[in-house]
Amino acid sequence: MTSVDIKHFPMRIGGREVDTERRRNVVDPSTGETVATVAHGDAGHVDAAVSAARAAFDSGVWRHRTPQERAAVMRRIVAAANDVADELIELELSANGATVRQATGFHIGYALAHFSYFADLAETYAWQRPAPITTFPALGQAVVHREPIGVVGAIAPWNFPLLLTLWKVGPALAAGNSVVVKPDEHTPLSILAFARIAEENGLPPGVLNVVPGDGPDAGARLASHPDVGKIAFTGSTAVGREIMRLAAGTVKQVTLELGGKGPSIVLDDADLDLAVDGVLYGCFVYSGQVCESGTRALVPAHLYDDFVGRLVTRASTIALGPTRDWDTDMGPVIDAHQQARIVDYIHGAVAEGAAVALGGQAIDQPGYWVTPTILTGVHNSMRIAQEEVFGPVLVVIAYSDDDEAVSIANDSDYGLAASIWSSDNSRSLDLAARIDSGSVWINDAHQINCQVPFGGFKQSGVGRELGPDALDAYTEVKTVHLDLSGGRDSKPYDILLSHADE
Ligand code: NAD
């Protein structure tokens, strides 16, 4: 696979390419080199995109198609995107630094498969549901309708740019909404390419608009725009709070997928070979830049030294290298700021009493690299155990019994995902019931399955994405009541008005 030539990407508004004088460089984190430039939109471009989305919605060109017709277009888009999957993989990894293995399997592979799942949901969703016939106070029947909301705003992060955007665009389109996407500043390429493919394959102009730009400018305008009925956001908890505040002005529906500090709980009866690989996989995939990563390994005190030794031996084999090389296991982190921040966290942990068992440094070479890092002697009250580092840093915390493991696992502002490693299913299920977390994976990690809901407890978010009910969050509920009594007599209007005959 070759690297992309430096190409310019305009934004997409109303089915057209829209350019700006302001451009932003898109940088390959593995080399530090500019791979593309992108039009840099602002609040005015968001206004134009929302107008285009509203006009498309009001025209009925998408929402008035049958769910089967919408599903057919969505499937055509997936087929066309699959035909150029290599191009999408290159656009994704050249901007976010994923390895080609990760970008192929997760970043693009999951994105297209999940979009396809939302097409299936459009066909099976209960768009109308009859309520039971009522006889009191008068004979009647209601039908509960699910209708599109209107214009949906989607604000995405850089770690899984296409996947996490399509988790919002997919159900929004399946339900008949129009969408305006504000991608992250680092990673606008794959969703811009996807929007072009979508329009070339039957999505009407204005239904999907993409405006790259700064969060506090373009993003904030989208989150507060009076004509946006719902805002779906994935990103940091700090920005999630701001989105909620901005959306409150016009009481928008909101879904938030935010940060995590996932515990990987190793029980004393675990298959240790599986647990070691599973804990490392849970933490270091995509250089630890996954919201649901297991970044805190909780290990029984009597197994601690043995387990740390095994972790270090196995993690030492993780090969860093060119992201397009199929032999590379782990790539860079997203940018210089994040690289420095991760190293600061490691230094801070050492200052608080942690020891570096593996790694612990930035690598002095082009691009933004940090070695896989394992920290021991960590207590859950330390900053490194409480705050989201978003880098390849695993902390190992000792516990004495299952109760203490649960209490450490839950001692966090976050509650996105947890894993339990054990050979005893009953014990694991008992523990899973006690963990405050949106997902609990037993003897596995990163189990992102489009058929089950994903999202967080506590400050990890509001609402859920994926799963059979994913369209609920992109629809309004309308109850239509039809009177079947056929007359005035059985109605309770006498509460206000005397009967005309009296
Ligand atoms: P971020 O919050 O800095 O940015 C996310 C998006 O919000 C970007 O598009 C950004 O431009 C925009 N934004 C920033 N400030 C804004 C504002 N004031 N108003 C509107 N939009 C604004 O997050 P990030 O650094 O891109 O991503 C990393 C974070 O995302 C981590 O905390 C991670 O845990 C979280 N994340 C969560 C999930 C999940 O599903 N729960 C998935 C991936 C990432």
Boltz pocket constraint, residues with backbone or C-beta under 6 A from the ligand:
constraints:
  - pocket:
      binder: B
      contacts: [[A, 155], [A, 156], [A, 157], [A, 158], [A, 159], [A, 160], [A, 164], [A, 182], [A, 183], [A, 184], [A, 185], [A, 213], [A, 214], [A, 215], [A, 216], [A, 217], [A, 218], [A, 219], [A, 220], [A, 221], [A, 223], [A, 234], [A, 235], [A, 236], [A, 237], [A, 239], [A, 240], [A, 242], [A, 243], [A, 256], [A, 257], [A, 258], [A, 259], [A, 260], [A, 289], [A, 290], [A, 291], [A, 292], [A, 388], [A, 390], [A, 416], [A, 456], [A, 460], [A, 461]]
      max_distance: 6.0
